[in-house]
Amino acid sequence: MGQNKARCTIQFVDAAGKPIKALNYWLKDEHDYQIAKGETNSAGMSYELVQDVGSEVNVFVEKYQQNGWKKLKTFYLHDRFQIVRLESPKVLLESTTAQHEGSSGQYQRKTHEVKQGESLSGIAQNYGTTVRALERLNQLENPDRLAIGQVLKLPIKTPAGAAGGGAVASQTQQPSSTTPRSTSNGDRSHNQTPSGSVMDRLGKMGDEVAQDVASGWNRLSQWGEEVSQEAKTGWERLSGAATSSTGVLDKAEQWYNARKAELEKAAKELFTIKIDRSANTTSPKDDVRSNCRTQPACIPKGTKSELIREVNIRLAGFGGALPTDEFTDLTEKCIKQFQRDYMGVPETGKICGSLLVALDEFMAKYPMDKFFTQMKCKCGKCSGYGQGQMNVNWFGKRANEYPGIYRGLVWILRASQFYLDKAKLGYDILKISSGYRCIEDNKQHKDSQGNWPRKTINHMGLALDVQYVKKGETTRTGQAGIDTIRSKIFTEFIGAAFLRGTDKIYLESSAEGAGTWVHFDCTRFSIKNNSLFAQNIGIVNGESLASLAKKMQLNQLVVCGGAVASQIEDTKVKIFTENDARVSLRKIYDVYGKELAEIVECMYRAETAHFKSKQYQYCGTPGMESHGVAPYYGWDSTLFVEQPVGLWSAFEGKGLSTVGGTQQETSKKKDFVKVSSVDVGMEYLAKYINKYNGNYARWYSKNDSNQRIYREKINSIIPRIVRSFK
């Protein structure tokens, strides 16, 4: 390693000092360029960085309650070897039932009621924790002033003492006379388990194992503090001897690697607890791992609420969940499938905060904005979703024009894309070939046998026909792919069947007419309330589940969903302003120079009505209309610093051509690409201009005469923001 290079590892821990694993992080330099991006390991540690000494490192972590990233810290690489420890203000709550000889336990959070004469430091010592952890967990403004009778939450959990048949979660424990207490008869089955934040992953194991793990965690916490201090002073001690000495540098590197290895090893031991279940049997030893980030407030089976209904709607594509407001056996089955296939955690079948966050994340990862706009009826006479005609006799069938698209259909479509990605079949959703078809639309078309009019009625909000594409070839020319998608995705994972049945997703076969597309419908679903139909993607997606749970005062339920987020946040639409443009233009100016920054500003002003158009406010881009499939919607993926976050629909203005863009329609809404920040949009534009050797007019048209018109427009605009920079 060169003399001017620094090696650095970052460890992310919660307020109790516990490492945060599987945390998505993003490291950028002072120019907002990516240094590294990835996921923390079991020790909560990042990839090792190698950068110039003196480099600035900006640390971002992925938000849990809404899309996007949150800046956590800025630090500088001041030493050749550094270990940086970053602490979240939240305590990461994890629980798992660890089986021991076939039995399992229940877990409760431990609390402490303050008594006369007690101090925070004394309480911390009694429970094997720290004053700092108690302060943060209980949000104590003045730790020196405790009230008698005040209940303090502790960053540890203890078994409730009662055995159960599975991993059953309970309500938050309050101080009571029923708290398990140690006995003097030596019967360990009645003893209170020793303190330690790791107790939530231990079932009815022996006290010896529990104590060993608790001691290990205490050692890890101490090491973390020691490492933090040594990282600050170790290099100073070494450099004070002779920094030019190769031997001293070798020792510094040895120190760095040793401390890094210690943290890795200690955290690994905590996250994987070996339990010997082979006593008196031939059973092998098992690895018991953390199950999910969960608070002991999971919703039990049999509960009824609108939150349950929303969970069921969103699980329609993971085994065919029905939109009931009750937590049923089918709900449990679908949750387990979602946990196994999407979340990648052991199957609990429970509704916890982690599940809610994962479902919100799933929605964001697979946006359906573009495809929903394709689902409207094309008859030209109705609003797009029929005229509200119900119980119409249509060739012996009862036709109902439902008020929109059945929400579950869109969530099934999301799941189909997820499973296609997971199966690596190479197919993507191309388009919706048939969505809503009202009675009037049926009158305008023949049926599959060529007879007039079309007699099917299931497309009145309850069915979708979907075409897929693979390597540029659509399923219209690759019929074999259709059968693969049906068998490998829809029947195996989504729960669809080729025979109609009550409350079953129906899948039409090639023999029945679906030779070049996948047809699925919910016509036999028994629940068809008007509230289950949607006329826009916002209603399909629904409210953030975390926000909904919060409104229902289920705060304990959602706490477990955020390892780093400082609070439970409602999902809000980001509105970009001219100030966002100013900040981003400064970055373009610093990186690409004044001339290119002026062009970017003028193009943004021309395309966004000087940063005042709705398209700019909601999307942050210079008019990037979608013309392809997610995630890049037809735009050059190599020019994005990060993927777009979805689509936004609106009627396009007439523009320079007076007909909308260059040759585009203004009679219907267009889909525009949304990005997370104006930085992303401006960076794309700057790279685009450089890619085409400064020919910025190509953004508007490939036609030379149209490009001349565009250049005249751009040259008439004054780049006031960039010209204010010095």
N, C-alpha and C positions, 0 to 999 in steps of 0.2 A: 504494500500500500504506500502511495506517495506521501511525502512529508506534509503536504497541504491537504490531505484527505482525512475525513473524520468518519468513524464507524459508530452507528447509533442504533439502539433498539428501544422501542417504546412499549411500555406495559400499561394497559388500561385496567383500572381497578374501580370497584364501587366504593361507597362511603365507608363501608366496614373494612376496606382493604382487600376484598375478595376479587380475584381476577375475573374479568368479563371475557368469556370466550365467544367465538362466532360473531363478533362485533364487526360490522362493515366500517372501514375507515378509508380516508382519502387524504393523502399528504401532497401539499402543493408548495412551490417556492414563492418568493416575493413577487414574481411576475404572474402568479396564478397558474403556472405550468405544473403538470402532474409530476411528482417524484415517485410515488408509489400508491397503489390502490389494492386493497385486499381484505381479508378477514382474519381476525386475531385467532391464535391457536389456543389450546387448552390452558395455557399459562397467561392468557390475555395479552400476548405479545405480538407485535407487528413483525413484518419482514425487516431484516437488517438493512439500514440505509448506509450508503457510501456517498458522501457529498463533500464539497470543499469546506474546509474549516472557515467558520464565519457565516455559512449559509443560513438563511432564514427558512424555517419549516413551519407551515401552517397546517394544523391538524383539524380535519373535519370528520364527523361521525354521522352515520345515517340516522335520520329521525325515525321514530317508531310509530307516531300517531299521525303523521302526514308525510307526503312525499317530500323528498329533498334532503339536504345535508345541513348540519349545524356545525358552525365553527366552535371548536372546543378550546384550542390553545395555539399560541405562537411562541416558538422558542428558537434559539440560535445554537448552531453547532460550534461551541467554543473550545472543545477539547478533541483530541484524537480518538478517544474512546469514551462513549457516554451511554448511560442507561437512564432514560427519562420515564418517570412514573406519573401518569395522568389520572386524576381521581374524579369520578362522577359524583354528583350530589345525591344520587339515589342508591339505595341498597338493593342489590340484585337478589330477588327472592326465588328460590328454587326448591322443589320438593319432589321426591320420588319414594314410592313404597319399595323398599328392598326386601325381598322375600328371604325368609330363613326357616328352613324345614317346613315349607308350605304355608306358613302363616304370614299375615301382613298387619300393618299398623295404621293408625290414624295420626295425623300431625296437626298441631296447633301452634300459633305464635305465642311465645312467652312474654308476659308483661310483669311489671313490678310496681307495686303501690308504695309511694314514698311515705316513710314513717318519721316521727320526730327525731331530730338529731342526725339524720342521714344526709350525706353529701353526694354529689354526682360522681366524684372520684371513688368514693367508697362503694357505690353501687356498681360502677364499672369494674372495679377489682373483684367484687363478689361474683360477678357473672362472666368474668374472663374476657371482657371487652375493653374499649377505650372511651375516654370522656368525649373525644371528638366524634366518634361513631354515634354515641347517644345524643349529642347535640344536634347532629344533622338528621338523624332518624326522627327525632321528636320536635325538630325545628325550635329549639330553645333559644330565645332571644338573650336571656341572661342565665347561664348555667349555674351561677352562684346563688340564685334565688329559686328554690324549689318549695312547692306548697305541700303541706301534709295532706295525704290522700290523693295526690297527683299520680296518675297512672302513666308510666313510661313504657314505651315499646322497646323491646330488646332485639338486637340483631342476631338472634339465635332462635331456634325452634326446638321444642321438646315433644316427645310422643304423648298422646293424650291418655295412654294407659289402657285403652280398650282395644282389643283385637277386632278386626273386621275381615270380611271376605274379599276385599279389594282395596284399591287406593282411594279411599273415601275422604273427601275434603270436608272440613267443618268450618264453622264461623270463627271469627277472631276471638281468641281466649280472653276473658276478663278475669281479674282476680276473684277467686272464690274458694270456698272450703273444699271443693271437689278436686282441686289441683293435686296431682299425684305427689305423695311425699315418701321419703325414704323410710323404710322399716328397719327394725333391728333383728329380724329373724333370719337374715341372710338369704331370703327368697328373692332372687334377682327379678323375677317376673313382676314384682310389685315395687321395685326401686325406681326412683326418678333417674332418668338417664342423665349423664354428665352434660354440663354446658358446652356449647360450641355451635357456631353458625352453620356447621355442616350437618347438624343432627337431622335436618329435614330429609336427607337422602338415606337415613338409616331406619330400617324396620325394627322388628323385635330381635335385635342382635344382642350379643353379650356386651356388658359394660366395658369389658377390656378393649374390644374393637372400637367402640364409640370413643373411649378415652384416648386411644392411640390416634384416631383421626382428629379429635379436638386438639390434641397436643401438636399434631402436625400442622394444623392450620395456624395455631399460635406461633409456631416457628416460622411459617411462611410470612405472617404479618410482620414479625420482627425483622426477617430478612429484607422485606420490602423497605422498611424504614432504614435499615442499615445500608442497603444498596443506594437508596436515595441520597443518603449522607455521603457515602463513599464516592458516588458518581460526582458529587460536588467537590470533594476535597482530594480524592485519590490522585487525580492527574496533577493537581497542584503539588502534592508531596513528591511525586515522581519527577516532575519537571524542575523542581527545586534542586534536584541533584545534578542532572546533566541531560537535558532533552536531546542533545545531539548524540548521546551514547546509544548505540544499537542495543546493548544489553538492557538498559533502562526501558527502551521502547518495547522490547520483548516482554519484560515483566509487566508493563502496562497492558499489553495485549492479553497476557495470561490472566491478569486480574479481571479484565473485562469478560473474557470467555468463561472464567470460573463463576463469577457472579451471575452471568446470564444462564449458565447451566444449572446453578442452584435454584433459581427461580423456576425454570422449566420443569425440573425434576419434582420440586415441592408441589407445584400446582397440578402436575400430572397425577401425583399420588392422591390429591384431594378430589379430582374429578373422576378418578377411577378407583373404586374401593373394592378390593378383593375379599369376597366372602366365601369361606369354606363351608359348603353345604354337604360335604362328603362324609361327615361323621356317622358312623354306623351304617353307611350305604356306599354304593359305588357311583354316586352322582358326581359329576365334575364340578370344579369351581366355576362360579359365574362372575362376570364383570357387571357391576351394577352402576349405571351411569345416570346423570341428571336427566330427568324426564322432560320437563318443560319449565319455562319461567312461570310459576304459578303461585298465587296467594291461596291460603286455605279458605276460600270463599267461593269455590266452584259451584255452578248451578246444578242441582241434582236432577236426575231423570224424573219425569212427571210434572215438572214445573211448567206453568203456562204464562206467557207474556209476549208482547210484540217484539222484544229482542229475540226470543226463541224463533218467532216466525221469520224474522230477517235472516237469522242463521240458517234456517231450513231453506229459504229461497236461494241463498248463495251457495248452498251445498247440493243444488239440484244436479249438477254435473259430476258429483262424486258418489254415485250409487243411487241417484234418483230420489233425493229427499223431497218430501211434499211440503207445500207452503202452509202447514198448520202452525198454530201458536203453542203447541205442546211439544215438550222434549220427550220423544217417543223412542222405542227400540230402533226404528229406522234412523232417527236422528243420530243416535249413538253410533250405529254402524257407519254412517256417512262421515261423522267426525273422525272415527278411527281411520278411515280410508284417507281423508284429507291430511291427518297427522302423519300417516305413514308415507304417502306419496308426495305431498307438497312440502310439509313442514320438516320431514325427516327426523321425527322424534318418536319414541315409543308410544303406542296407542293407548290413551287413557279413556277415550270416548267422552270426555268431560268438556263442558264449556268454561274455559278459563280466559284470563286476559290475553295470554299468548295466542289462543285460537282467534280471538277477535282481531288482534293486530295482524295476524297472518292472513285472515280473510280480507282485511282492508288492503294489505300489501298485494295479495293475489289480484284484486280488482285493478290496482294501479299498474301492475306488471302486464296485464292483458287488456288494454283499452279497447273498447268496442265502439267508440264514437263513429268512426268511419262506416262501419258495417251497419250500425243502426240507421243511419241516414238512407241506406239502401233498402230498408225494410218497408218504407211507406208505399201505400197503394199508388199505382201508376195510371188509374183510370182517367184522371183529369177532371173528375166531377165531384169526388168526395174530398174531405179534408186531408186524406192520407190514411185515415183509419175508419172508413165507412161512414154511414149516416145514421148509425144508431138503430138500424132495423133489427128487431128481435123476433124469434119464433116465426120466421118466414118459411112457408112450405116451398122447398126448392127441390123439385123432382123427387118427391117422396121423403126428403130429408128436412130436418129442422135447422135452418140457417140462422146464426146469431152473429151480428156485426159487433164484436166486442170492442170496447173503447181504447184500443191500443194493442201493443205487442205484449204477450204474456212474459213477465219479467224473468221467470225461470228459464225460458228459451235462450235468452242472451247469456245467462250464467252457464247454461249447458254449452253454448258456443265457446265461451271462455275456457271451460274445462277441456273441450276437444282440442283447442290449440295447445294448451298446457301438456296434454298427454301426447300429442303429436311431437312436441319438442322433446319430451321425456323419452319417447320411444325411438327418437332419431330416425323417423321414416322419411324425412326430407320434405314433407308436405306443409304448406301454409294455407290459411284461408285466403282465397282470391276475392270472392264477392258473394253477396246474397243474390241468387238468381231469382228467387221468389220469396217475398215476405208477406205483407198484408195484401189480400185480394178480396175486395168487397163484392157485393152482389152485382153492382153495375159493371165491375171489371170482369166478372164471370160472363156477363152478357156480351162482352166485347171479344171473347176468345173461344176457341174450340177446345174440346177435351182431348185427351191423349189418343183417342181413336179417330180423331178428325171430325167428330160430330159437334154440331152447334146447338146450344152454348156449352161452356164448361160447367160441369155439374158438381165438382168438389167444393166442399164448404169448410175444410179444416184450416185453410189459410186466412181465415178471418180473425187473426190475432193469435192463433194457437199452433202455427206450423212455420217452419223455415226450410227452404231449399238452399243448400250451400255448395258452392264450387270451390275446389282446392287447386293449388298449383304446386308443381315440383320442377325445379330447374327450368322455369319458363314454360313448361308444358302443363296446360290445364287438364283437369279431369274430364273435360269434354272429349279429349283425344287419348285419354289414358284410363279406360274403364276399369282395368284391373286394379288400379289404385283406389277406386271407389270401394270395391269389395274389401280391400285391405283396411281402409279407414273404418268401414262399418264393423268388421270383425275384431280388429285389433284395438280400436278406440271405443266405439259407441256401445258395443255389446259387452266387452270385457271390463271396461272401467266405468262408463257412464250409467250402465244399467238399462240400456234400451233393449227392446225385444221386437222380433218380426211378427209377433202375434199381439193383436190388440187386447188389452186387459185393463180393468179398473185401476187407476192410479199408477199406470205404467207408461213410460216413454215409448212411443211407437216409432219403429224404424221401417221405412218403406224399402223393399228390395228392388233389384234391377228388373226382375220379372214383372213387378207391379208398375213399372214405368220410370223408376228413378235410375236410369242407366248411366247418366253422366253427372249426377249430383247426389248429395246425401240429403234425404228428407227425414226430418224427425218432428214429432208433434206431441202435444199434451192434451189431445181432445178427450181422453178418458180420465183426466184428472177430475176428481170429485169437487175440488175447491176452485171456483172461478169467480171470486169476488171482484168487483170492478176495481178495487184498490190494487189488485195484482197485475193490472195492465198499465202500460206506460206509453206516452207519446213523445218522450224525449229521453236521452241517455241519462240525464241527471236523476230522473225518477227510477230508471232501471237500476242504477248504481245504489241509490238510496243514501241515507246518512251514514257517516262513519260509525261503525259499530262501537268504537271506543267512546265517541261522543254520545251515542244513544244510551249506552250503559251508564255514562256519567249523568245524563238527564234523569235516569231512573234511580239515581243515588246509589249505584253499584260501584262506588269508587274503589273499594277493596278488590273487586274483581278485575279492574283494568290496571291497577298498579303494576301487576306482574308483567304487563306487556312492554314496559319501557325500562331498559337497562341504563340508558344515559339521559333520556329526556328528562328535563327538570320538572315538567308538569304535564298533566293530561291536557292536550290541546285539541280544540275543535278544528276540523279540517276547513280551511278558509281558502278562497280563491285569491291568488296573488295578482294584484293590480300593479303593472309596471308604470313608472312615472318618468318624466324628463330627467329627474335626478339620477335614476338608474342608468339612463343613457349617458349622462355626464361622467359617472364613475367608470362605466365600461369604456367610453371613448378615451379616457385617461390611460387605461391599460393598453388599448390599441395604439395610442400615440407613443407610449413608452417602448413598446415592443416592435412596432412596424414603421414608426416614423410619422411625421406630420402630414406628408402628402397623402398617404393611404388613409390615415385617420380622417382627413377632410373628406375624402371620397365616401368613406363609410358613413360619416355623419350626413352628408348630402343625400345619399341613397336612402338612409333611414327616414330623413325628413320627407323625401318625395313619396316614399311608400307608406308612411304612417301619419300623414297630415301633420307633420312636425311634432310627432310623439303624442298625438291626441286621439288617434283612431282606436276604436274598440279592438281591432285586430292586434295592434301593438300592446295595448293595455293588458289583454288577456294572454297573448302569445309570446311577446318579447322579440319578435322576428320582423324582418323587412318583407312581409307578405309571402311566406312560404306555403303555397297551396299544396295539399296532399295529392299525389298522383301515383301512389303505390301502397304496399302493405306495411304494417308495423314491423320492426320498430322505427325505421327511418323514412317510411312513407314515400319512397321513390327518390329521396335526396341522397347525395354522396356520403356514405357512412364514414369515409376517411377524413372528412372535413369537420366532423363533429367532435368536440372535446368530451361530450357525454350524450347519451341517447335522448331524443325528445321524450316528453312526459305524457303525450297524448295529442288529441285534436280538439279544435274549437270551431264551431260552425256559425256562419253568418253569410248574409248577402254581400257579394263583392261590389265595390264601387266601380264606376265607369272607367276611371283612370284616363291615361293620355289618349287611348284609342277611342274613347267615348262609348265603347261597347263592353268594357270590362277587360282589363288586362290587355292582351294583344288581340286575341280572337275568341274571347270567352263569353259565356252566357251570364246574364244578370238576373234571370228569371227564377233561379233556384239557389239555395244556400250552397256555399262551398266549405270544404273542410280545410282548416289551416293548422299547420304544425305548431304545437306548443313546446316551449323549452323552459327549463327551470330558472333561467336568469337571462338578462340581456347580454351578459358576458358570452354565453353560449351562442346566441344569435349573431353578435358582432364578430366573434372569433370565426364562425363559419363564413361570414361574408368576406372577411379579410383574406382567409385562405382561398376562397373561391376566386377572388380578384387576382391573387398571385398565381393560382393554377392556370388561369387563362391570360397570363402575361400582361396584366393590367387592363384588360378589356372588360371593364365593369358593365358596359352596356349589354353584354351577353346575358346578364341577369334578366333583362327585359325581353330580349328577342334575339334569335339567331339571324334574323333578316337585317341586311345592312342599312336599308332605308329606315327601318324602325329603330335601329341602334342610333342613327344620327339624331332622330327626334328625342330619344332618351338622353343623349349627351347634352343636347341643348337645354333640356329641362334641368339636368344635374348642374350644369355650369351656371344656371341662373339663380341657384340657391346659395346662400351665404352660410358657411360652416361656423356659426358664431361660437359654439362651445369649444371647438378645437382651437380657434384663433385666440381664445382667452387663456390658453395654456402657455406657460413660460418654461 
